[in-house]
Amino acid sequence: MRPRAFLLTVLSLILLALLGRSGQAQQPQPTEYQLKAAFLFNFAKFIEWPTQAFTNKTSALVIGILGENPFHDDLARMVQNKLVDEHPLKVMEIKEFHLPADMTNCHILFVSNSEKERLPEILDALRGRPVLTVGESDNFIESGGMIRFFLEQTKIRFHINQDAATKSGLKISSKLMSLSSRPGS
């Protein structure tokens, strides 16, 4: 089995386990944002943050949601009682951009589409900081975001801006890079 197919299979199995689905036909399919929540959770496993990004080796790994929360409670439920490298996961909602300190206290920041008008300002405030930025807007990568979700037919795909991540002190696993779609592919 090719590495990409293997990783997609593993991620699918993890997603099914996390969502408590048994794979039975009568079970409803996960929603787009339940799948994206699973991706966010799994991104945390494939990113290496600089040690100074955490106050200690067991402090929380914070996933922030800036703007409207399209995940509702799904992301918080998914990460509840989960650890990544001894760090418990925590979800924090940030309703408005006026407090940049809230964003810099995150390790992963999902920038909701409700904030696309402010995207350049948001990404400028985070430039050089060890915060993995994830979004969905068309110009997210070009504006300096690190991971952009997009739909390809009915499948969720993502692009990675490794240069932006590296400049912020983040190391993205080659395994995650291999799952990334290339722009235009």
C-alpha positions as CSV (number, residue, x, y, z in Angstrom):
1,M,0.0,0.0,0.0
2,R,1.4,3.4,-0.9
3,P,2.2,5.8,2.0
4,R,-0.5,8.3,1.1
5,A,-3.2,5.6,0.8
6,F,-2.0,4.1,4.1
7,L,-2.2,7.4,5.9
8,L,-5.6,8.2,4.5
9,T,-6.8,4.8,5.7
10,V,-5.3,5.4,9.2
11,L,-6.9,8.9,9.4
12,S,-10.2,7.4,8.4
13,L,-10.1,4.8,11.0
14,I,-9.1,7.3,13.7
15,L,-12.0,9.5,12.6
16,L,-14.5,6.7,12.8
17,A,-13.2,5.7,16.3
18,L,-13.2,9.3,17.5
19,L,-16.8,9.9,16.3
20,G,-17.9,6.7,17.8
21,R,-19.2,5.3,14.5
22,S,-19.2,1.6,14.0
23,G,-19.4,1.9,10.2
24,Q,-23.0,0.5,10.1
25,A,-25.1,1.7,7.2
26,Q,-27.8,3.2,9.4
27,Q,-25.3,5.5,11.1
28,P,-25.4,9.1,9.6
29,Q,-22.3,10.2,7.7
30,P,-20.1,12.7,9.5
31,T,-20.7,16.3,8.5
32,E,-18.1,18.4,6.7
33,Y,-17.2,20.1,10.0
34,Q,-16.9,16.9,11.9
35,L,-14.4,15.8,9.4
36,K,-12.5,19.1,9.5
37,A,-12.5,18.8,13.3
38,A,-10.9,15.4,13.0
39,F,-8.3,16.9,10.7
40,L,-7.5,19.7,13.2
41,F,-7.1,17.1,15.9
42,N,-4.8,15.1,13.8
43,F,-2.8,18.1,12.6
44,A,-1.7,18.5,16.2
45,K,0.0,15.1,16.0
46,F,2.0,16.0,12.9
47,I,3.3,19.4,14.0
48,E,6.4,20.1,16.1
49,W,6.2,23.4,18.0
50,P,9.3,25.1,19.5
51,T,9.7,24.3,23.2
52,Q,9.0,28.0,24.2
53,A,5.5,27.6,22.7
54,F,4.5,25.8,25.9
55,T,4.9,27.0,29.5
56,N,5.9,23.4,30.4
57,K,5.8,19.9,29.0
58,T,2.3,19.2,30.2
59,S,0.6,22.6,29.5
60,A,-2.4,22.6,27.2
61,L,-2.2,22.5,23.4
62,V,-4.9,25.1,22.6
63,I,-6.9,25.0,19.4
64,G,-8.5,28.4,18.9
65,I,-11.5,29.2,16.7
66,L,-11.6,32.8,15.5
67,G,-15.0,34.1,14.5
68,E,-18.1,32.0,14.0
69,N,-17.7,28.4,15.2
70,P,-18.8,26.1,12.4
71,F,-17.8,23.1,14.6
72,H,-20.4,23.8,17.3
73,D,-19.4,21.3,20.1
74,D,-18.0,18.6,17.8
75,L,-14.3,19.7,18.1
76,A,-14.5,20.2,21.8
77,R,-16.0,16.7,22.2
78,M,-13.5,15.2,19.9
79,V,-10.4,16.5,21.9
80,Q,-11.9,16.0,25.3
81,N,-9.5,14.0,27.5
82,K,-7.0,13.6,24.6
83,L,-3.3,14.2,24.8
84,V,-0.7,15.0,22.2
85,D,2.9,14.6,23.4
86,E,1.7,14.9,27.1
87,H,-0.2,18.1,26.3
88,P,-4.0,18.0,27.0
89,L,-6.0,19.5,24.2
90,K,-8.2,22.5,24.8
91,V,-10.6,24.4,22.5
92,M,-11.0,28.1,22.9
93,E,-13.5,30.3,21.0
94,I,-12.4,33.8,20.1
95,K,-15.4,35.7,18.9
96,E,-13.7,38.8,17.6
97,F,-10.2,39.8,16.4
98,H,-9.8,42.8,18.7
99,L,-7.7,40.9,21.2
100,P,-4.7,39.6,19.3
101,A,-3.3,38.2,22.6
102,D,-6.0,35.5,22.6
103,M,-4.8,34.4,19.1
104,T,-1.2,34.2,20.2
105,N,-2.2,32.0,23.2
106,C,-3.3,29.3,20.6
107,H,-1.1,26.6,19.1
108,I,-3.6,26.0,16.3
109,L,-5.9,28.8,15.1
110,F,-8.8,28.0,12.8
111,V,-9.8,31.3,11.1
112,S,-13.5,31.0,10.3
113,N,-14.9,32.3,7.0
114,S,-16.7,35.0,9.0
115,E,-13.2,36.7,9.4
116,K,-12.1,36.6,5.7
117,E,-12.4,40.4,5.3
118,R,-9.8,40.8,8.1
119,L,-7.6,37.9,7.0
120,P,-4.5,39.9,6.1
121,E,-4.7,41.8,9.4
122,I,-5.1,38.6,11.3
123,L,-2.3,36.8,9.6
124,D,0.0,39.8,9.9
125,A,-0.6,39.8,13.7
126,L,0.5,36.1,13.8
127,R,3.4,36.3,11.4
128,G,6.6,34.8,13.0
129,R,4.7,33.3,16.0
130,P,4.4,29.6,16.6
131,V,0.7,29.4,15.8
132,L,-0.5,26.9,13.1
133,T,-3.1,28.9,11.1
134,V,-5.8,26.9,9.3
135,G,-8.6,28.4,7.2
136,E,-10.9,27.9,4.3
137,S,-11.0,31.1,2.3
138,D,-9.8,31.1,-1.2
139,N,-6.8,33.4,-0.6
140,F,-5.7,31.9,2.7
141,I,-2.4,30.4,1.6
142,E,-1.5,33.4,-0.6
143,S,-2.2,35.7,2.4
144,G,0.3,33.8,4.6
145,G,-1.9,31.1,6.2
146,M,-0.4,27.7,6.7
147,I,-3.1,25.1,6.0
148,R,-6.2,25.7,3.8
149,F,-9.1,23.3,3.6
150,F,-11.0,23.0,0.3
151,L,-13.5,20.7,-1.2
152,E,-12.7,18.6,-4.2
153,Q,-15.9,17.2,-5.4
154,T,-17.2,15.8,-2.1
155,K,-13.8,15.2,-0.5
156,I,-12.1,17.5,2.0
157,R,-8.5,18.3,0.9
158,F,-5.9,20.7,2.2
159,H,-3.0,22.7,0.9
160,I,0.1,23.4,3.1
161,N,2.2,26.6,3.1
162,Q,5.4,25.0,4.5
163,D,7.3,28.2,4.1
164,A,4.9,30.2,6.4
165,A,5.1,27.4,9.0
166,T,8.9,27.3,8.9
167,K,9.1,31.0,9.3
168,S,7.0,30.7,12.4
169,G,9.2,28.0,13.9
170,L,6.8,25.1,13.2
171,K,8.0,21.8,11.8
172,I,5.5,19.9,9.7
173,S,5.9,16.2,9.5
174,S,6.8,14.8,6.1
175,K,3.9,12.4,6.6
176,L,1.4,15.3,6.8
177,M,3.1,17.0,3.9
178,S,2.6,13.9,1.8
179,L,-1.2,14.1,2.4
180,S,-1.3,17.7,1.2
181,S,-2.7,18.4,-2.2
182,R,-0.6,20.6,-4.4
183,P,-2.3,23.8,-5.7
184,G,-3.6,23.1,-9.1
185,S,-3.4,19.3,-8.7
